[in-house]
Amino acid sequence: MYIILVYDISIEDSGQKRWRKVFKICKQYLTHIQNSVFEGEILESDLIILKDKLSKEINKEHDSIIIFKSRNERWLQKD
């Protein structure tokens, strides 16, 4: 599956530290595109692991992560 992952980490409550951790986790599985945007092919099992790792690092009251899924990159049109 092909995904685009976008995150927004609040600067409140140790936000800079969380941002670095989230960035490093995403970099292990996906390609860094721009600021807080990653994309790439990923197995369903790796996506589950990625989501689990990210959920342990973020503050659910202040931060957000959005994952857009597609069966294949060719189904997405980028401009």
trRosetta pair geometry for C-beta under 8 A, 3 or more apart (Angstrom, degrees):
i j d omega theta_ij theta_ji phi_ij phi_ji
1 41 7.2 145 78 -151 34 62
1 42 6.2 -38 72 67 83 71
1 43 7.6 105 25 -132 86 17
1 44 6.4 77 4 -68 127 74
1 47 7.0 -19 66 -39 128 145
1 69 5.8 -13 172 -160 126 99
1 70 7.0 152 -171 77 78 42
1 71 6.3 -68 -121 -130 73 32
1 72 7.9 -96 -134 -64 38 42
2 39 7.4 18 179 -178 88 91
2 40 7.2 -133 -144 131 69 20
2 41 5.5 -39 -94 -92 71 61
2 42 7.7 120 -114 18 25 74
2 69 7.5 131 78 -161 51 51
2 70 4.7 -27 70 70 100 95
2 71 7.2 18 20 94 92 21
2 72 5.7 73 -7 -160 124 17
2 73 4.4 168 -116 -63 161 66
2 75 7.7 165 49 42 132 98
2 76 7.0 -123 111 -6 138 126
3 30 7.2 -81 79 -102 99 131
3 39 6.8 -163 97 -142 51 57
3 40 7.0 -13 56 61 75 53
3 42 5.7 -30 16 26 116 121
3 47 6.8 123 -28 -110 152 121
3 67 5.4 -16 -166 -170 125 96
3 68 6.4 147 -159 76 65 53
3 69 5.3 -24 -101 -100 87 61
3 70 7.3 173 -83 23 39 71
4 37 7.0 -12 -174 -166 93 93
4 38 7.4 163 -158 87 48 48
4 39 4.7 -14 -105 -100 70 96
4 67 7.4 157 79 -156 47 48
4 68 4.4 -3 54 54 97 109
4 76 7.8 124 -32 -121 123 160
5 26 6.1 -155 94 -134 141 120
5 30 6.1 177 23 3 123 173
5 37 7.3 155 83 -155 55 45
5 38 4.6 -9 58 62 103 97
5 39 7.2 -177 18 -78 70 43
5 65 6.8 -10 -169 -171 95 97
5 66 7.3 160 -154 85 48 50
5 67 5.1 -11 -103 -105 78 78
5 68 7.8 -154 -70 24 35 68
6 36 6.2 75 -162 117 61 91
6 37 5.3 -7 -102 -104 78 76
6 65 7.3 159 85 -156 48 50
6 66 4.8 -10 61 60 97 98
6 67 7.9 -174 24 -77 65 36
6 68 7.7 37 -1 -7 103 100
7 22 5.8 -132 120 157 166 142
7 26 7.5 -139 -1 -58 134 146
7 36 4.9 -115 65 176 71 115
7 54 7.8 -136 -95 -156 141 130
7 58 7.8 -130 -156 -94 124 133
7 63 7.0 5 -175 179 98 102
7 64 6.8 178 -150 94 58 53
7 65 4.5 -13 -103 -104 94 76
7 66 7.5 -179 -80 21 45 63
8 36 6.4 116 -79 116 47 163
8 63 6.5 179 93 -154 61 61
8 64 5.0 12 50 52 99 91
8 65 8.0 -162 25 -72 60 42
9 15 5.3 148 144 -166 94 91
9 18 5.3 -174 -159 102 132 107
9 19 4.3 -175 74 -83 152 84
9 22 6.1 -179 -64 24 136 150
9 36 7.4 -171 3 -118 89 140
9 58 7.0 -126 -110 -124 91 92
9 62 7.8 50 -166 117 48 97
9 63 4.9 0 -117 -119 57 113
10 13 7.1 37 98 40 114 93
10 15 4.9 -117 102 -103 53 132
10 59 6.8 -69 43 65 114 123
10 62 3.6 -75 17 161 147 114
10 63 5.7 -119 3 -69 86 67
11 15 4.0 -146 -133 60 23 149
11 16 6.7 30 -138 -45 77 78
12 15 5.7 73 43 -39 33 120
12 59 7.9 -101 89 74 91 158
12 62 5.6 -130 63 -138 113 156
13 59 5.9 78 94 -75 134 167
13 62 6.5 156 40 7 123 159
14 17 4.6 -33 174 37 95 120
14 18 6.1 102 117 -23 85 95
15 18 5.6 -59 -146 39 36 110
15 19 6.0 41 155 -27 70 104
15 59 7.9 -76 -93 17 74 129
15 62 7.4 -98 -92 125 109 138
15 63 7.8 163 -128 -75 92 106
16 19 5.6 -49 -146 31 31 116
16 20 6.7 32 155 -18 62 102
17 20 6.0 -54 -155 32 31 110
17 21 6.7 26 151 -14 63 107
18 21 5.7 -59 -151 39 34 110
18 22 6.1 32 155 -18 70 108
18 57 5.8 143 -150 160 82 90
18 58 6.3 99 -175 -111 127 47
18 59 6.6 -72 -98 -10 166 93
18 63 6.8 -117 137 -69 144 150
19 22 5.9 -56 -145 38 28 109
19 23 6.2 32 155 -22 64 108
20 23 5.7 -55 -147 35 28 115
20 24 6.4 27 156 -17 64 107
21 24 5.9 -56 -149 36 30 109
21 25 6.4 29 154 -19 64 106
21 57 4.8 -158 115 -148 126 137
22 25 5.8 -56 -149 36 31 111
22 26 6.3 28 156 -16 66 108
22 54 6.2 62 -130 -132 89 88
22 57 5.5 177 -70 111 77 139
22 58 6.6 56 -83 -71 126 91
22 63 8.0 -167 -64 -170 155 147
22 65 7.8 -151 -154 -84 131 121
23 26 6.0 -60 -149 38 27 108
23 27 6.2 30 154 -24 64 110
23 32 7.8 33 -162 -104 89 124
23 36 7.9 -92 -89 -115 90 69
24 27 5.6 -53 -145 33 30 116
24 28 7.0 40 153 -29 60 98
25 28 5.9 -50 -163 19 34 115
25 29 7.5 -1 154 5 62 107
25 50 6.9 136 155 -147 102 73
25 53 5.0 -178 -150 126 135 127
25 54 5.9 175 110 -76 149 75
25 57 6.7 -161 -14 -3 149 155
26 29 6.5 -80 -159 48 36 93
26 30 5.5 -42 176 45 78 111
26 32 7.3 98 114 -85 109 82
26 38 4.6 -164 170 -27 121 160
26 50 7.5 74 -105 -158 54 115
26 54 7.6 55 -63 -86 84 118
27 30 7.2 -79 -105 62 20 66
27 32 6.0 -8 -102 -48 87 110
27 38 7.5 -133 -75 -109 45 135
29 38 7.9 76 82 150 83 145
29 40 7.1 175 135 73 66 133
29 42 5.8 37 171 -112 108 124
29 46 5.9 161 -135 160 119 117
29 47 8.0 134 178 -88 147 49
29 50 5.0 -49 0 -90 171 128
30 38 3.8 90 108 160 134 119
30 39 6.1 151 -174 68 115 13
30 40 4.1 -179 -139 24 71 122
30 42 6.8 -40 -78 -59 88 122
31 38 6.3 151 72 -160 39 76
31 39 5.8 -32 61 68 93 66
31 40 4.7 127 5 -64 88 116
32 37 7.7 103 -164 84 55 57
32 38 5.7 -42 -99 -102 45 84
33 37 4.5 -59 66 107 109 101
33 38 6.2 166 4 -109 91 25
33 39 5.4 42 -41 7 132 103
34 37 4.6 11 58 45 79 120
41 73 7.1 -70 -66 -37 90 110
42 46 5.0 -126 -174 86 93 118
42 47 5.1 110 124 -62 125 89
42 50 7.1 -27 -167 -10 150 147
43 46 4.4 90 58 8 87 103
43 47 6.9 -147 93 -9 45 84
44 47 5.6 -52 -149 32 32 115
44 48 6.7 36 152 -21 63 101
45 48 5.8 -49 -154 30 34 113
45 49 6.7 32 149 -15 63 104
46 49 5.5 -53 -150 38 38 113
46 50 6.1 43 150 -23 68 105
47 50 5.4 -50 -143 36 33 115
47 51 6.3 34 156 -19 65 104
47 67 7.7 118 -158 -175 113 156
48 51 5.9 -53 -148 36 28 110
48 52 6.4 30 153 -20 62 108
49 52 5.7 -57 -150 36 30 113
49 53 6.4 29 155 -17 66 106
50 53 5.9 -56 -148 37 29 109
50 54 6.3 24 157 -15 64 110
51 54 5.8 -59 -145 40 29 109
51 55 6.1 30 158 -23 66 108
51 67 7.6 -65 -87 -25 104 154
52 55 5.9 -55 -145 33 27 110
52 56 6.8 26 155 -19 60 106
53 56 6.0 -61 -159 32 31 111
53 57 6.9 16 152 -12 65 112
54 57 5.8 -68 -152 39 36 107
54 58 6.1 19 164 -15 74 112
54 65 5.8 46 156 -58 141 171
55 58 6.5 -57 -131 35 29 101
55 60 7.8 22 -153 -73 77 107
58 63 4.1 -127 -165 81 108 143
58 65 6.6 -131 -53 -24 162 114
59 62 4.6 14 98 39 117 102
59 63 5.2 109 56 0 69 105
60 63 6.9 -57 -91 54 21 84
70 73 7.0 111 90 -88 129 28
70 75 4.8 -169 -176 73 123 119
70 76 5.5 -129 -31 -45 172 103
71 75 6.0 72 50 -6 85 149
72 75 5.3 104 66 -6 76 100
73 76 5.9 -62 -166 34 49 108
